[in-house]
Amino acid sequence: MIRKKHPDVLRVVEYVLEKASQNEAFSVQSATKSKELNRLSRHQLARIMRDICLDPKDDGSLARYTTVDNTNADNTFCHWQLNANAYFSYLSYKSVQTAKKALWISVAALAVAITGFIF
């Protein structure tokens, strides 16, 4: 689930992963019109995608399809994928989030156990 409170880069990573899992093509322009990324401008989204995505087609297609100018190349629909660094960074982020939840659950369980033991 893509949350609007998340930082822009995280929202874009989750958007790319969601679209890839659904085998859905999208363009920079179409993504900026989506409800998940509606606050991002074409320039912001293109800059982020250049940092986190692989070439969607041939060599150089990443730069070509993330260039915002009068040629409208950023409206080319492609099947986008994260680069290895972005993907593994996202997995690390998710594991930390899961560990935080597990910690809070274990603290709550410990508190219930101690309360039960005392009374």
RODO-2510 file (C-alpha; in nm, 4 decimals, decimal comma):
residues 119
     n   res          X          Y          Z
     1     m     0,0000     0,0000     0,0000
     2     i     0,1366     0,3388    -0,0971
     3     r     0,0856     0,5959     0,1763
     4     k     0,0745     0,9650     0,0965
     5     k     0,2718     1,0428     0,4139
     6     h     0,5737     0,8461     0,2932
     7     p     0,8702     1,0307     0,1422
     8     d     0,8517     1,0791    -0,2346
     9     v     1,1249     0,8255    -0,3147
    10     l     0,9558     0,5555    -0,1086
    11     r     0,6207     0,6241    -0,2749
    12     v     0,7802     0,5964    -0,6199
    13     v     0,9581     0,2719    -0,5271
    14     e     0,6310     0,1220    -0,4046
    15     y     0,4499     0,2485    -0,7148
    16     v     0,7064     0,0877    -0,9484
    17     l     0,6900    -0,2402    -0,7542
    18     e     0,3096    -0,2396    -0,7571
    19     k     0,2919    -0,1763    -1,1311
    20     a     0,5592    -0,4398    -1,2001
    21     s     0,3723    -0,7008    -0,9954
    22     q     0,0590    -0,6274    -1,2012
    23     n     0,2636    -0,6307    -1,5255
    24     e     0,1304    -0,2816    -1,6006
    25     a     0,3137    -0,0318    -1,8165
    26     f     0,3131     0,3361    -1,7260
    27     s     0,4821     0,6590    -1,8252
    28     v     0,6208     0,9424    -1,6167
    29     q     0,3254     1,1571    -1,7188
    30     s     0,0635     0,8934    -1,6387
    31     a     0,2239     0,8213    -1,3007
    32     t     0,2080     1,1867    -1,1982
    33     k    -0,1654     1,1759    -1,2615
    34     s    -0,2131     0,8710    -1,0387
    35     k    -0,3695     0,9123    -0,6959
    36     e    -0,0628     0,7523    -0,5324
    37     l     0,1836     1,0053    -0,6760
    38     n    -0,0436     1,3044    -0,7329
    39     r     0,1776     1,5571    -0,5548
    40     l     0,4860     1,4847    -0,7630
    41     s     0,5656     1,6952    -1,0650
    42     r     0,6912     1,5381    -1,3868
    43     h     1,0392     1,6729    -1,3149
    44     q     1,0503     1,5318    -0,9607
    45     l     0,9239     1,1905    -1,0683
    46     a     1,1610     1,1724    -1,3647
    47     r     1,4582     1,2600    -1,1406
    48     i     1,3645     0,9915    -0,8872
    49     m     1,3056     0,7291    -1,1558
    50     r     1,6467     0,8004    -1,3095
    51     d     1,8007     0,7140    -0,9722
    52     i     1,6023     0,3990    -0,8947
    53     c     1,5033     0,2317    -1,2239
    54     l     1,6675     0,0197    -1,4910
    55     d     1,6509     0,0973    -1,8627
    56     p     1,2968    -0,0115    -1,9509
    57     k     1,3831    -0,0999    -2,3097
    58     d     1,7180    -0,0569    -2,4870
    59     d     2,0336     0,1051    -2,3520
    60     g     1,9735     0,4743    -2,2926
    61     s     1,5963     0,4378    -2,2717
    62     l     1,5947     0,5350    -1,9031
    63     a     1,7398     0,8767    -1,9819
    64     r     1,5228     0,9128    -2,2911
    65     y     1,1896     0,8269    -2,1231
    66     t     1,2599     1,0314    -1,8112
    67     t     1,3505     1,3490    -1,9973
    68     v     1,0854     1,6142    -1,9483
    69     d     1,0844     1,8488    -2,2471
    70     n     0,8761     1,9395    -2,5496
    71     t     0,9343     1,6045    -2,7232
    72     n     0,6880     1,4371    -2,4832
    73     a     0,9144     1,1308    -2,4511
    74     d     0,8184     1,1086    -2,0836
    75     n     0,4713     0,9976    -2,1998
    76     t     0,6062     0,6680    -2,3399
    77     f     0,4520     0,3723    -2,1597
    78     c     0,7058     0,1144    -2,0415
    79     h     0,7339    -0,1761    -1,8013
    80     w     0,9595    -0,0280    -1,5344
    81     q     1,1792    -0,2178    -1,2871
    82     l     1,3871    -0,1071    -0,9916
    83     n     1,7637    -0,1299    -1,0104
    84     a     1,9330    -0,3704    -0,7682
    85     n     2,0403    -0,1004    -0,5237
    86     a     1,6905     0,0480    -0,4960
    87     y     1,5279    -0,2945    -0,4621
    88     f     1,7594    -0,4196    -0,1876
    89     s     1,7399    -0,0871    -0,0056
    90     y     1,3618    -0,1184    -0,0098
    91     l     1,3832    -0,4748     0,1230
    92     s     1,6091    -0,3515     0,4044
    93     y     1,3592    -0,0782     0,4868
    94     k     1,0748    -0,3317     0,4986
    95     s     1,2717    -0,5649     0,7253
    96     v     1,3375    -0,2805     0,9707
    97     q     0,9662    -0,1928     0,9693
    98     t     0,8790    -0,5573     1,0380
    99     a     1,1354    -0,5743     1,3189
   100     k     0,9865    -0,2622     1,4802
   101     k     0,6399    -0,4177     1,4774
   102     a     0,7744    -0,7431     1,6197
   103     l     0,9509    -0,5520     1,8971
   104     w     0,6305    -0,3725     1,9983
   105     i     0,4342    -0,6968     1,9948
   106     s     0,6941    -0,8697     2,2127
   107     v     0,6997    -0,5758     2,4575
   108     a     0,3192    -0,5887     2,4817
   109     a     0,3266    -0,9660     2,5352
   110     l     0,5911    -0,9265     2,8049
   111     a     0,3841    -0,6596     2,9802
   112     v     0,0767    -0,8845     2,9748
   113     a     0,2804    -1,1774     3,1063
   114     i     0,4310    -0,9724     3,3891
   115     t     0,0911    -0,8266     3,4804
   116     g    -0,0583    -1,1774     3,4846
   117     f     0,2265    -1,3070     3,6988
   118     i     0,1989    -1,0238     3,9541
   119     f    -0,1777    -1,0442     3,9960
***
